[in-house]
Amino acid sequence: MLYYSAQLSLSATRLQYSAGKNTIFAAMGQKKLQRFAEIETFPNVLIYPEGMPGNWHTFFKNDHPLTLELACGKGDYTLGLARRYPEKNFLGVDLKGNRIWRGAKTAMEEPLPNAGFLRTQIDKLANYFAPGEISEIWITFPDPFLRNSKQKKRLTHPKFLQLYQPLLAKDGTINLKTDSPELYIFTKEVIEAAGCILIEDIPDIYAMTEVPPLLQIRTFYEGMHLEDGRTIRYLKFRLPEAPLDWREIKLPSHAEATEGDD
Ligand SMILES: C[S@@+](CC[C@H](N)C(=O)[O-])C[C@H]1O[C@@H](n2cnc3c(N)ncnc32)[C@H](O)[C@@H]1O
């Protein structure tokens, strides 16, 4: 009898636990859905828009230079740079609507009229910008895609540099901030192999006696990496003038995609 009542109470606890978990997941799902619906109404967010190339001045209501933050997540660099440079425009780009929601909400509340967000895939960037329309790119803590077979997904792979090249203004720069030693080394190899101009190379930002003000902007993921004791690295570079052809760029053999990779 005692055994059965113990079993019954255990089952009830399990049921309660599982119901509790489902309630939490349901609440999380509900919140996400709510945020997806909300960003549709935000004036500072565009979701897979059409007709944007050459028209960002209408979105920002001025013709100031435009900087992109790719893989922006909650848009910490978009917001941080927008606060520092009111005479420039900043656009965070990410796939995830609920992350963009956070940055866009903050930009509306402060307010930061020079900060906006574009929800799309970075691979589709050419659909949204006219040649030379972007003056600078920040890539903040992108997924490093450590498997060699996934290297073409790295946002500093020559394939992506070729995508950015026509959209970037002459002398436009690319900034990468990462905790990944693999992505940092890979990007340096790409810079060299693609004939890019390396402007700054900081292998450990927080080991510097004075961290440059722009590098003090801390992203959500950066905060987590710092808590884990990881080293934060930074590269700044410019693309070559000659058009890139990523298939012609020879990376060191260990960085080459293996046969059969897409
Ligand atoms: C590790 S998080 C970094 C977010 C933010 N930069 C930070 O440091 O807190 C990487 C972000 O890249 C976005 N992302 C990955 N691949 C993408 C793609 N192809 N197009 C758009 N966003 C992408 C993800 O949605 C995610 O928000």
PDBQT file of the ligand as one rigid body, heavy atoms in Angstrom, charges set to zero:
ROOT
HETATM    1  C1  LIG A 301      26.306  33.891 -31.542  1.00  0.00    +0.000 C 
HETATM    2  S1  LIG A 301      25.032  34.961 -31.982  1.00  0.00    +0.000 S 
HETATM    3  C2  LIG A 301      25.774  36.566 -31.729  1.00  0.00    +0.000 C 
HETATM    4  C3  LIG A 301      24.749  37.643 -31.523  1.00  0.00    +0.000 C 
HETATM    5  C4  LIG A 301      25.313  39.020 -31.164  1.00  0.00    +0.000 C 
HETATM    6  N1  LIG A 301      26.163  39.536 -32.190  1.00  0.00    +0.000 N 
HETATM    7  C5  LIG A 301      26.058  38.986 -29.849  1.00  0.00    +0.000 C 
HETATM    8  O1  LIG A 301      27.296  39.045 -29.874  1.00  0.00    +0.000 OA
HETATM    9  O2  LIG A 301      25.393  38.903 -28.805  1.00  0.00    +0.000 OA
HETATM   10  C6  LIG A 301      25.005  34.796 -33.729  1.00  0.00    +0.000 C 
HETATM   11  C7  LIG A 301      23.812  35.441 -34.400  1.00  0.00    +0.000 C 
HETATM   12  O3  LIG A 301      23.948  35.270 -35.803  1.00  0.00    +0.000 OA
HETATM   13  C8  LIG A 301      22.666  35.100 -36.371  1.00  0.00    +0.000 C 
HETATM   14  N2  LIG A 301      22.853  34.438 -37.675  1.00  0.00    +0.000 N 
HETATM   15  C9  LIG A 301      23.553  33.307 -37.916  1.00  0.00    +0.000 A 
HETATM   16  N3  LIG A 301      23.553  33.032 -39.232  1.00  0.00    +0.000 NA
HETATM   17  C10 LIG A 301      22.845  34.016 -39.837  1.00  0.00    +0.000 A 
HETATM   18  C11 LIG A 301      22.475  34.298 -41.181  1.00  0.00    +0.000 A 
HETATM   19  N4  LIG A 301      22.849  33.505 -42.200  1.00  0.00    +0.000 N 
HETATM   20  N5  LIG A 301      21.732  35.386 -41.443  1.00  0.00    +0.000 NA
HETATM   21  C12 LIG A 301      21.333  36.202 -40.419  1.00  0.00    +0.000 A 
HETATM   22  N6  LIG A 301      21.659  35.999 -39.120  1.00  0.00    +0.000 NA
HETATM   23  C13 LIG A 301      22.388  34.916 -38.835  1.00  0.00    +0.000 A 
HETATM   24  C14 LIG A 301      21.918  34.273 -35.348  1.00  0.00    +0.000 C 
HETATM   25  O4  LIG A 301      20.514  34.432 -35.479  1.00  0.00    +0.000 OA
HETATM   26  C15 LIG A 301      22.459  34.862 -34.026  1.00  0.00    +0.000 C 
HETATM   27  O5  LIG A 301      21.624  35.875 -33.515  1.00  0.00    +0.000 OA
ENDROOT
TORSDOF 0
